[in-house]
Amino acid sequence: MGDILLIAAADLMLAVDFALNKSWQRLCGSSGGAGFAFPLFTGLFKGLIFFVLNGFRFEMTDFSALMAVLMSLCGFCYFLIGQQILKEGQVMLYTLFLMLGGMCVPYIFGVLFLEEPLKITGAAGLVAITAALILTNGVGRVSKKQFFLCTAVFFLNGFCSVISKLHQISKANIVSSAGFVVLVSLAAAAFGGLGLAFSKRNFALSEVRKEKGAAILSASSLIGGASYLLQLVAAKSIPASALYPLLSGGSIMLSAVTGRIFFGEKPSRKTVLASAVCLIGTILFIF
């Protein structure tokens, strides 16, 4: 019961973090310096938080550093694409594709390359989730461009989950979970810094401070970091085959609530139906 409560709290924080991403996009824009500044500062803040939680120890091995760079690169790309999605679309739509990719891609990868068992319920869940995505594509307010961007987010976040899983099961010399989060966060900050340095549009931090942008950055770092920490704690006792579906299904449902509360978003009937089918699919993954 305690582990379920941890996941529920992680889901809620994750949904709030998605809302903060959209708040940043609305406040500062989705392109140029503002888009690069978000991963730069949140990466630095998260890295500092987990550095403290790791007992002020900085860990690094060649393999962990490589995997951290690859993972942060995928995350950096889907963040920038996500900013474009949130510019015109709803938080729920973005979350739907993002979280399902993080669940489905590693599941398929595990079956194909890691010799993990293919369960009938898992296959049924995959079919249900595919149906949900097709149904989402039929929603009138979702343009072809949005659906293409959402598909890219689906696979990029899926690759993040695959990279994370490969790191954790590797027999190579790897760092601890908290140490890996530090490496990923710092790599994300580096990508954001490089993007900001070469951006044609300047980013004025002083203006963002006046508009409470710094508060959004801090809140996203704290809430996002806390959500990931709870996931790591729960992962010690909850199998990955159950953990990913619980995180995906919960965050998708709660993102609809946060989208409604913070932005007044009202999902269409087809979007609600697609989410319901998605929820059924995630439940099937658990059994």
Rosetta silent file (secondary structure, phi, psi, omega in degrees, C-alpha in Angstrom):
SEQUENCE: MGDILLIAAADLMLAVDFALNKSWQRLCGSSGGAGFAFPLFTGLFKGLIFFVLNGFRFEMTDFSALMAVLMSLCGFCYFLIGQQILKEGQVMLYTLFLMLGGMCVPYIFGVLFLEEPLKITGAAGLVAITAALILTNGVGRVSKKQFFLCTAVFFLNGFCSVISKLHQISKANIVSSAGFVVLVSLAAAAFGGLGLAFSKRNFALSEVRKEKGAAILSASSLIGGASYLLQLVAAKSIPASALYPLLSGGSIMLSAVTGRIFFGEKPSRKTVLASAVCLIGTILFIF
SCORE:     score description
SCORE:     0.000 S_00000001
   1 L     0.000  -40.985  179.848    0.000    0.000    0.000 S_00000001
   2 H   -61.761  -39.679  179.543    2.844    2.363    0.865 S_00000001
   3 H   -66.235  -37.436  178.359    4.492    1.844   -2.532 S_00000001
   4 H   -63.756  -39.259  177.827    1.219    2.591   -4.325 S_00000001
   5 H   -64.708  -36.345  177.057    0.937    5.855   -2.404 S_00000001
   6 H   -62.943  -43.836  179.586    4.494    6.728   -3.479 S_00000001
   7 H   -66.457  -39.593  178.306    3.598    6.139   -7.118 S_00000001
   8 H   -60.941  -42.127  177.903    0.377    8.135   -6.734 S_00000001
   9 H   -66.022  -40.298  178.233    2.381   11.050   -5.328 S_00000001
  10 H   -63.590  -40.393  177.771    4.943   10.692   -8.139 S_00000001
  11 H   -61.040  -45.966 -179.002    2.138   10.728  -10.721 S_00000001
  12 H   -62.360  -44.405  178.939    0.646   13.883   -9.245 S_00000001
  13 H   -64.351  -37.271  179.506    4.013   15.646   -9.190 S_00000001
  14 H   -65.025  -42.124  178.670    4.695   14.550  -12.751 S_00000001
  15 H   -63.757  -40.329  177.741    1.366   15.966  -13.923 S_00000001
  16 H   -65.920  -37.228  178.853    2.091   19.256  -12.153 S_00000001
  17 H   -63.680  -39.137  175.951    5.549   19.333  -13.755 S_00000001
  18 H   -61.745  -39.879  178.322    3.957   19.019  -17.205 S_00000001
  19 H   -64.547  -36.958  177.622    1.725   21.972  -16.328 S_00000001
  20 H   -66.502  -35.962  176.128    4.812   23.947  -15.279 S_00000001
  21 H   -59.647  -43.790  179.553    6.407   23.175  -18.660 S_00000001
  22 H   -69.083  -35.928  177.641    3.405   24.694  -20.394 S_00000001
  23 H   -61.269  -41.384  177.327    3.430   27.658  -18.005 S_00000001
  24 H   -63.046  -43.099 -179.811    7.052   28.312  -18.984 S_00000001
  25 H   -62.455  -41.078  179.397    6.139   28.058  -22.668 S_00000001
  26 H   -69.805  -33.420 -177.184    3.296   30.539  -22.241 S_00000001
  27 H   -77.370  -44.244 -170.749    5.444   32.904  -20.218 S_00000001
  28 H  -116.573   -4.944 -177.771    8.648   32.914  -22.231 S_00000001
  29 L    97.194  172.439 -175.147    7.802   31.337  -25.586 S_00000001
  30 L  -116.707    4.360 -178.201    8.686   28.015  -27.147 S_00000001
  31 L  -134.870  169.878  178.358   11.608   28.879  -29.388 S_00000001
  32 L    68.234 -148.577 -174.441   14.991   30.524  -29.210 S_00000001
  33 H   -60.124  -36.498 -177.947   16.703   31.218  -25.914 S_00000001
  34 H   -62.278  -39.101  179.409   13.670   30.575  -23.722 S_00000001
  35 H   -66.038  -32.899  179.647   13.363   27.005  -24.970 S_00000001
  36 H   -84.149  -27.254 -177.479   17.008   26.280  -24.185 S_00000001
  37 H   -66.970  -33.916 -177.267   17.040   28.098  -20.850 S_00000001
  38 H   -60.907  -54.411  178.262   14.506   25.739  -19.273 S_00000001
  39 H   -66.216  -27.487  178.307   16.603   22.521  -19.511 S_00000001
  40 H   -62.443  -54.150 -175.265   19.731   24.534  -18.633 S_00000001
  41 H   -75.809  -41.503  178.852   18.454   25.803  -15.303 S_00000001
  42 H   -66.655  -34.476  176.586   16.277   22.838  -14.329 S_00000001
  43 H   -62.894  -43.768  178.784   19.175   20.510  -15.178 S_00000001
  44 H   -64.923  -43.369 -179.431   21.504   22.460  -12.902 S_00000001
  45 H   -65.137  -45.821 -179.773   18.940   22.586  -10.100 S_00000001
  46 H   -64.927  -40.604  178.141   18.089   18.879  -10.320 S_00000001
  47 H   -59.823  -40.967  179.325   21.753   17.954  -10.491 S_00000001
  48 H   -66.727  -42.415 -179.335   22.392   19.948   -7.319 S_00000001
  49 H   -60.203  -48.044 -177.423   19.395   18.384   -5.531 S_00000001
  50 H   -75.546  -24.752  173.666   20.456   14.812   -6.287 S_00000001
  51 H   -63.425  -41.879  177.459   24.099   15.617   -5.563 S_00000001
  52 H   -67.099  -45.626 -179.679   22.995   16.561   -2.036 S_00000001
  53 H   -63.475  -25.187  179.759   20.721   13.503   -1.759 S_00000001
  54 L   -87.994   17.309  176.838   23.657   11.348   -2.837 S_00000001
  55 L    74.552   30.269 -179.616   25.632   12.497    0.189 S_00000001
  56 L    59.843   31.322  177.770   27.570   15.185   -1.721 S_00000001
  57 L  -107.461  130.197  174.967   29.239   12.456   -3.760 S_00000001
  58 L  -103.828  119.782 -177.584   29.855   12.899   -7.477 S_00000001
  59 L  -112.282  144.655  175.823   30.083    9.581   -9.310 S_00000001
  60 L  -161.146  132.834  169.750   31.101    8.961  -12.893 S_00000001
  61 L  -127.047  163.210 -177.953   32.200    6.047  -15.062 S_00000001
  62 H   -60.646  -45.010 -177.564   32.756    6.049  -18.817 S_00000001
  63 H   -66.566  -45.740 -179.852   29.718    3.856  -19.506 S_00000001
  64 H   -63.193  -38.963  179.421   27.380    5.785  -17.197 S_00000001
  65 H   -64.464  -42.192  178.960   28.544    9.092  -18.663 S_00000001
  66 H   -62.851  -46.538 -179.480   27.869    7.860  -22.214 S_00000001
  67 H   -66.033  -35.319  178.354   24.404    6.584  -21.322 S_00000001
  68 H   -65.125  -41.134  178.714   23.623    9.814  -19.461 S_00000001
  69 H   -64.724  -44.285  179.893   24.551   11.883  -22.523 S_00000001
  70 H   -63.857  -42.613 -178.795   22.411    9.712  -24.820 S_00000001
  71 H   -66.524  -44.303 -179.318   19.470    9.808  -22.413 S_00000001
  72 H   -68.508  -31.025  177.335   19.665   13.562  -21.873 S_00000001
  73 H   -65.176  -44.479  176.559   19.952   14.138  -25.633 S_00000001
  74 H   -62.373  -44.019  179.601   16.697   12.246  -26.209 S_00000001
  75 H   -64.566  -38.559  178.919   15.087   14.104  -23.323 S_00000001
  76 H   -64.485  -41.080  179.946   16.345   17.442  -24.602 S_00000001
  77 H   -67.446  -44.075 -178.219   14.895   16.761  -28.057 S_00000001
  78 H   -72.832  -23.817  174.738   11.479   15.679  -26.802 S_00000001
  79 H   -66.935  -47.185 -179.594   11.355   18.698  -24.488 S_00000001
  80 H   -62.940  -40.844  177.319   11.912   21.110  -27.385 S_00000001
  81 H   -66.253  -40.454  179.609    9.349   19.259  -29.501 S_00000001
  82 H   -61.039  -34.306  177.318    6.967   19.200  -26.538 S_00000001
  83 H   -62.637  -35.307  177.073    7.186   22.988  -26.267 S_00000001
  84 H   -70.826  -36.836  178.565    5.888   23.214  -29.823 S_00000001
  85 H   -65.363  -46.343 -177.830    3.079   20.768  -29.029 S_00000001
  86 H   -68.831  -19.389  178.283    2.023   22.690  -25.917 S_00000001
  87 H   -62.691  -35.539 -178.106    2.048   25.911  -27.912 S_00000001
  88 H  -119.889  -24.239 -174.276   -1.100   24.769  -29.746 S_00000001
  89 L  -103.043 -175.319 -177.156   -2.169   21.537  -28.047 S_00000001
  90 L   -96.799  155.509  177.885   -3.309   20.404  -24.623 S_00000001
  91 H   -59.016  -39.558 -177.676   -1.234   19.127  -21.727 S_00000001
  92 H   -62.256  -40.411 -179.988   -3.249   15.891  -21.786 S_00000001
  93 H   -64.046  -46.166  179.383   -2.381   15.217  -25.441 S_00000001
  94 H   -61.354  -45.975 -178.957    1.335   15.748  -24.849 S_00000001
  95 H   -64.295  -38.123 -179.200    1.302   13.583  -21.718 S_00000001
  96 H   -56.064  -51.834 -178.247   -0.626   10.821  -23.481 S_00000001
  97 H   -72.760  -39.943 -177.681    2.042   10.290  -26.131 S_00000001
  98 H   -60.911  -51.932 -174.942    4.987   11.023  -23.844 S_00000001
  99 H   -74.131  -34.534  178.216    4.104    8.523  -21.129 S_00000001
 100 H   -67.451  -35.469  175.453    2.828    5.799  -23.433 S_00000001
 101 H   -63.298  -40.556  178.526    6.090    5.931  -25.344 S_00000001
 102 H   -66.512  -16.837  178.924    7.962    5.529  -22.077 S_00000001
 103 H   -99.800  -47.196 -172.513    5.939    2.397  -21.393 S_00000001
 104 H   -74.050  -44.730 -175.962    5.439    0.716  -24.768 S_00000001
 105 H   -60.802  -48.263  178.277    8.875    1.156  -26.371 S_00000001
 106 H   -66.505  -29.044  177.997   10.861   -0.436  -23.510 S_00000001
 107 H   -65.590  -47.890  179.368    8.292   -3.234  -23.282 S_00000001
 108 H   -65.271  -40.813  178.973    8.695   -4.092  -26.971 S_00000001
 109 H   -61.244  -42.519 -179.785   12.474   -3.682  -26.713 S_00000001
 110 H   -63.575  -39.424  179.396   12.575   -6.054  -23.757 S_00000001
 111 H   -68.246  -41.769 -174.943   10.582   -8.720  -25.613 S_00000001
 112 H   -78.782  -36.706 -170.349   12.643   -8.428  -28.798 S_00000001
 113 H  -120.599  -17.121 -177.795   16.154   -7.993  -27.434 S_00000001
 114 L  -111.215    9.213  177.175   16.226   -8.852  -23.727 S_00000001
 115 L    57.441   34.053  175.251   14.338  -12.154  -23.940 S_00000001
 116 L   -81.208  148.353 -175.634   11.617  -10.938  -21.610 S_00000001
 117 L   -68.055  142.443  175.638    8.350  -12.943  -21.742 S_00000001
 118 L   -95.783  106.027 -179.201    5.522  -11.774  -23.974 S_00000001
 119 L   -87.019  148.134  179.680    2.364  -12.012  -21.882 S_00000001
 120 H   -61.755  -42.067  179.993   -1.072  -12.203  -23.464 S_00000001
 121 H   -65.169  -36.742  177.940   -2.317   -9.385  -21.239 S_00000001
 122 H   -65.086  -41.986  177.861    0.699   -7.262  -22.191 S_00000001
 123 H   -64.050  -40.494  178.280    0.029   -7.826  -25.889 S_00000001
 124 H   -64.453  -39.201  177.655   -3.649   -6.955  -25.343 S_00000001
 125 H   -63.668  -39.140  178.752   -2.603   -3.811  -23.524 S_00000001
 126 H   -63.784  -40.314  177.470   -0.342   -2.862  -26.405 S_00000001
 127 H   -63.399  -43.124 -179.643   -3.234   -3.288  -28.851 S_00000001
 128 H   -62.980  -41.595 -179.239   -5.475   -1.138  -26.636 S_00000001
 129 H   -68.181  -39.270  175.972   -2.859    1.610  -26.419 S_00000001
 130 H   -60.577  -40.790  177.454   -2.327    1.537  -30.199 S_00000001
 131 H   -63.168  -38.286  179.036   -6.085    1.925  -30.614 S_00000001
 132 H   -63.885  -40.736  179.363   -6.016    4.892  -28.227 S_00000001
 133 H   -67.878  -39.808  177.328   -3.315    6.604  -30.284 S_00000001
 134 H   -63.854  -41.162  178.263   -5.218    5.988  -33.526 S_00000001
 135 H   -63.104  -39.187  178.145   -8.343    7.376  -31.895 S_00000001
 136 H   -62.642  -37.802  179.253   -6.386   10.434  -30.789 S_00000001
 137 H   -65.501  -20.522  179.159   -5.280   10.996  -34.386 S_00000001
 138 L   -87.780   -2.269  179.005   -8.938   11.140  -35.307 S_00000001
 139 L   -72.066  129.387 -173.340   -9.629   14.036  -32.962 S_00000001
 140 L   -58.943  -33.834 -175.455  -10.532   17.057  -35.044 S_00000001
 141 L   -81.898   -2.961  178.647   -8.462   19.537  -33.053 S_00000001
 142 L   -97.602  109.619 -179.370   -5.248   17.518  -33.495 S_00000001
 143 L   -74.946  166.421  177.905   -3.506   18.609  -36.684 S_00000001
 144 H   -62.539  -36.510  178.635   -1.243   16.362  -38.739 S_00000001
 145 H   -63.715  -44.298  178.854    1.728   18.422  -37.576 S_00000001
 146 H   -62.562  -42.437 -179.101    0.775   17.923  -33.918 S_00000001
 147 H   -65.283  -38.799  177.722    0.295   14.191  -34.416 S_00000001
 148 H   -63.706  -44.774  179.106    3.700   13.914  -36.130 S_00000001
 149 H   -65.191  -39.707  178.270    5.371   15.831  -33.279 S_00000001
 150 H   -63.629  -37.771  178.008    3.535   13.702  -30.698 S_00000001
 151 H   -64.194  -40.246  176.992    4.764   10.546  -32.443 S_00000001
 152 H   -62.226  -41.717  177.801    8.333   11.847  -32.251 S_00000001
 153 H   -63.238  -40.047  178.835    7.864   12.493  -28.517 S_00000001
 154 H   -54.057  -50.836 -176.491    6.446    8.963  -28.131 S_00000001
 155 H   -75.938  -36.847 -179.247    9.619    7.336  -29.488 S_00000001
 156 H   -64.424  -44.123  177.433   12.102    9.761  -27.931 S_00000001
 157 H   -68.988  -32.785  174.564   10.750    9.220  -24.425 S_00000001
 158 H   -61.323  -42.070  177.824   10.608    5.496  -25.176 S_00000001
 159 H   -63.882  -35.661  176.819   14.301    5.588  -26.049 S_00000001
 160 H   -59.643  -44.448  179.792   14.953    7.378  -22.731 S_00000001
 161 H   -65.078  -39.998  179.004   13.319    4.479  -20.881 S_00000001
 162 H   -63.375  -45.734 -179.541   15.299    1.933  -22.920 S_00000001
 163 H   -62.319  -43.593  178.672   18.594    3.710  -22.215 S_00000001
 164 H   -61.242  -42.163 -179.435   17.765    3.947  -18.512 S_00000001
 165 H   -66.503  -43.143  179.083   16.892    0.246  -18.406 S_00000001
 166 H   -62.140  -36.592  178.655   20.057   -0.773  -20.255 S_00000001
 167 H   -65.858  -43.890 -175.685   22.120    1.243  -17.820 S_00000001
 168 H   -68.820  -31.307 -177.705   20.495   -0.341  -14.780 S_00000001
 169 H   -96.391   -1.105 -177.437   20.898   -3.932  -16.011 S_00000001
 170 L   -66.583  145.546  176.648   24.376   -3.454  -17.441 S_00000001
 171 L   -90.819   -0.226  177.457   27.211   -5.549  -16.077 S_00000001
 172 L   -74.003  171.742  178.562   29.611   -2.707  -16.762 S_00000001
 173 L   -74.412  110.818 -176.461   30.908   -0.434  -14.037 S_00000001
 174 L  -122.899  163.273  179.454   28.008    1.949  -13.384 S_00000001
 175 L   -87.513  173.733  177.770   27.152    4.646  -10.856 S_00000001
 176 L   -70.448  169.862 -179.685   24.303    4.554   -8.330 S_00000001
 177 H   -60.296  -47.193  178.703   20.761    5.585   -9.268 S_00000001
 178 H   -64.381  -38.891  177.950   21.112    9.000   -7.639 S_00000001
 179 H   -64.239  -34.846  178.820   24.542    9.422   -9.221 S_00000001
 180 H   -69.195  -38.019  177.061   23.069    8.631  -12.636 S_00000001
 181 H   -61.873  -39.202  177.313   20.358   11.264  -12.169 S_00000001
 182 H   -60.573  -46.394 -179.306   23.088   13.809  -11.427 S_00000001
 183 H   -63.389  -43.992  179.587   24.912   12.892  -14.642 S_00000001
 184 H   -62.946  -43.154 -178.874   21.722   13.026  -16.727 S_00000001
 185 H   -64.060  -43.956  179.920   20.747   16.383  -15.225 S_00000001
 186 H   -67.458  -36.280  176.920   24.158   17.929  -15.854 S_00000001
 187 H   -65.972  -40.095  177.568   24.202   16.602  -19.420 S_00000001
 188 H   -63.404  -40.640  177.918   20.758   18.118  -20.016 S_00000001
 189 H   -62.979  -38.144  178.962   22.016   21.412  -18.609 S_00000001
 190 H   -64.605  -43.011  177.625   25.004   21.241  -20.978 S_00000001
 191 H   -63.428  -42.081  177.657   22.742   20.738  -24.005 S_00000001
 192 H   -62.917  -40.698  178.897   20.568   23.631  -22.870 S_00000001
 193 H   -64.497  -42.139  177.527   23.632   25.818  -22.377 S_00000001
 194 H   -63.445  -43.688  178.649   24.987   25.006  -25.837 S_00000001
 195 H   -62.384  -39.923  179.721   21.619   25.728  -27.398 S_00000001
 196 H   -66.894  -38.406 -178.720   21.366   29.002  -25.513 S_00000001
 197 H   -65.437  -35.937 -177.496   24.886   30.027  -26.539 S_00000001
 198 L   -99.402    4.917 -179.539   24.180   29.498  -30.242 S_00000001
 199 L   -70.608  139.593  178.876   20.599   30.747  -30.173 S_00000001
 200 L   -78.273  -20.032  179.332   19.838   33.661  -32.478 S_00000001
 201 L  -102.498  122.574 -178.041   17.247   34.950  -30.015 S_00000001
 202 L   -70.587  152.495  179.796   18.650   36.377  -26.805 S_00000001
 203 L  -120.316  114.575 -178.020   17.275   35.297  -23.455 S_00000001
 204 L   -95.293  104.121 -178.965   17.014   37.992  -20.797 S_00000001
 205 H   -64.656  -32.207 -179.637   17.020   36.331  -17.381 S_00000001
 206 H   -62.912  -37.477  178.927   16.255   39.660  -15.700 S_00000001
 207 H   -69.000  -37.402  179.357   12.960   39.906  -17.576 S_00000001
 208 H   -65.608  -37.748  178.596   12.013   36.344  -16.613 S_00000001
 209 H   -60.409  -40.542 -179.984   12.654   37.116  -12.954 S_00000001
 210 H   -65.856  -31.226 -177.474   10.206   39.984  -13.145 S_00000001
 211 L   -97.899   19.350  175.742    7.610   37.686  -14.672 S_00000001
 212 L    65.687   23.591  177.237    8.134   34.941  -12.069 S_00000001
 213 H   -66.420  -34.663  179.556    9.943   32.710  -14.550 S_00000001
 214 H   -63.648  -33.107  178.636   12.532   31.841  -11.917 S_00000001
 215 H   -66.791  -37.259  178.107    9.735   30.505   -9.701 S_00000001
 216 H   -66.129  -43.104  179.082    8.594   28.190  -12.506 S_00000001
 217 H   -61.257  -46.897 -179.096   12.146   26.930  -13.009 S_00000001
 218 H   -64.311  -44.738 -178.911   12.624   26.285   -9.296 S_00000001
 219 H   -63.700  -41.623  179.927    9.237   24.617   -8.884 S_00000001
 220 H   -64.526  -39.932  179.721    9.774   22.364  -11.895 S_00000001
 221 H   -65.202  -46.441 -178.318   13.196   21.312  -10.625 S_00000001
 222 H   -67.392  -47.952 -176.483   11.941   20.535   -7.122 S_00000001
 223 H   -70.537  -44.380  178.189    8.707   18.835   -8.166 S_00000001
 224 H   -63.613  -41.077  178.689   10.234   16.944  -11.100 S_00000001
 225 H   -66.234  -41.228  178.468   13.188   15.860   -8.983 S_00000001
 226 H   -64.816  -38.992  178.092   10.937   14.753   -6.118 S_00000001
 227 H   -61.310  -44.542 -179.090    8.759   12.779   -8.541 S_00000001
 228 H   -68.183  -34.962  178.414   11.773   10.932   -9.919 S_00000001
 229 H   -63.696  -43.392  178.343   13.077   10.281   -6.415 S_00000001
 230 H   -63.693  -36.718  177.626    9.776    8.668   -5.414 S_00000001
 231 H   -63.377  -40.659  179.369    9.912    6.549   -8.570 S_00000001
 232 H   -65.262  -40.245  179.365   13.394    5.325   -7.631 S_00000001
 233 H   -65.124  -45.825 -178.931   12.257    4.441   -4.109 S_00000001
 234 H   -67.193  -30.322 -177.463    9.186    2.584   -5.376 S_00000001
 235 H   -65.198  -17.331  179.675   11.244    0.795   -8.032 S_00000001
 236 L   -68.588  -25.463 -176.445   13.063   -1.112   -5.299 S_00000001
 237 L  -124.450  -14.625  179.363    9.953   -3.173   -4.574 S_00000001
 238 L  -102.709  125.683  178.663    7.632   -2.723   -7.586 S_00000001
 239 L   -58.996  148.535 -178.992    8.506   -4.678  -10.767 S_00000001
 240 H   -60.477  -32.855 -179.467    9.208   -2.558  -13.836 S_00000001
 241 H   -64.681  -21.874  176.857    6.335   -4.284  -15.689 S_00000001
 242 H  -101.361  -31.610 -176.092    3.952   -2.752  -13.145 S_00000001
 243 H   -64.008  -50.380 -178.209    5.839    0.465  -12.387 S_00000001
 244 H   -61.108  -45.107  177.032    5.776    1.938  -15.912 S_00000001
 245 H   -61.983  -40.447  179.287    2.034    1.313  -16.445 S_00000001
 246 H   -63.579  -41.497  178.164    1.177    2.810  -13.063 S_00000001
 247 H   -66.859  -43.153 -177.359    3.258    5.895  -13.817 S_00000001
 248 H   -67.665  -53.335 -177.584    1.891    6.248  -17.339 S_00000001
 249 H   -62.182  -42.866 -179.021   -1.786    5.689  -16.590 S_00000001
 250 H   -65.897  -45.169 -178.062   -1.761    7.827  -13.458 S_00000001
 251 H   -68.388  -32.991  178.189    0.086   10.776  -14.983 S_00000001
 252 H   -65.216  -46.234 -179.929   -2.137   10.739  -18.082 S_00000001
 253 H   -65.617  -44.351 -177.213   -5.307   10.918  -16.006 S_00000001
 254 H   -71.527  -27.407  178.110   -3.928   13.539  -13.625 S_00000001
 255 H   -66.974  -29.394  175.263   -2.554   15.687  -16.465 S_00000001
 256 H   -65.476  -37.568  178.935   -6.147   16.074  -17.674 S_00000001
 257 H   -68.721  -46.754 -179.188   -7.007   17.408  -14.208 S_00000001
 258 H   -67.006  -35.266  176.725   -4.049   19.811  -14.044 S_00000001
 259 H   -63.357  -38.276  178.219   -4.730   20.980  -17.600 S_00000001
 260 H   -69.324  -43.232 -176.564   -8.294   21.738  -16.606 S_00000001
 261 H   -70.184  -48.594 -172.730   -7.331   23.489  -13.362 S_00000001
 262 H   -85.627  -30.701 -173.811   -4.402   25.582  -14.592 S_00000001
 263 H  -124.076    0.889  179.179   -5.334   26.264  -18.212 S_00000001
 264 L    66.836   25.374 -178.873   -9.079   25.642  -18.456 S_00000001
 265 L   -74.072  133.759  177.795   -8.534   22.873  -21.019 S_00000001
 266 L  -118.954  102.395 -177.915  -11.620   20.824  -21.816 S_00000001
 267 L   -61.108  144.772  176.896  -10.725   17.542  -23.557 S_00000001
 268 L   -71.067  168.091 -179.572  -12.962   16.481  -26.426 S_00000001
 269 H   -62.429  -38.287 -179.789  -15.087   13.339  -26.147 S_00000001
 270 H   -67.517  -37.406  178.340  -12.703   11.443  -28.413 S_00000001
 271 H   -65.882  -41.584  177.470   -9.725   12.458  -26.310 S_00000001
 272 H   -63.575  -42.177  178.606  -11.498   11.302  -23.142 S_00000001
 273 H   -63.621  -42.840  178.848  -12.444    8.027  -24.855 S_00000001
 274 H   -61.761  -38.994  179.267   -8.858    7.551  -26.046 S_00000001
 275 H   -67.488  -37.228  178.355   -7.610    8.123  -22.497 S_00000001
 276 H   -65.017  -42.975  176.881  -10.105    5.585  -21.142 S_00000001
 277 H   -63.015  -39.744  178.246   -8.911    2.993  -23.673 S_00000001
 278 H   -61.956  -41.709  179.575   -5.350    3.889  -22.727 S_00000001
 279 H   -62.931  -40.620  176.695   -6.151    3.337  -19.046 S_00000001
 280 H   -61.307  -41.854  179.298   -7.546   -0.109  -19.840 S_00000001
 281 H   -62.798  -41.261  179.619   -4.348   -0.876  -21.750 S_00000001
 282 H   -67.235  -35.402  176.818   -2.129    0.159  -18.854 S_00000001
 283 H   -63.346  -41.865  179.445   -4.160   -2.015  -16.455 S_00000001
 284 H   -62.633  -33.093  179.749   -3.680   -4.982  -18.780 S_00000001
 285 H   -63.942  -30.363 -175.247    0.074   -4.407  -18.702 S_00000001
 286 H   -70.631  -35.591 -173.878    0.081   -4.866  -14.928 S_00000001
 287 L   -93.735    0.000    0.000   -1.461   -8.386  -14.998 S_00000001
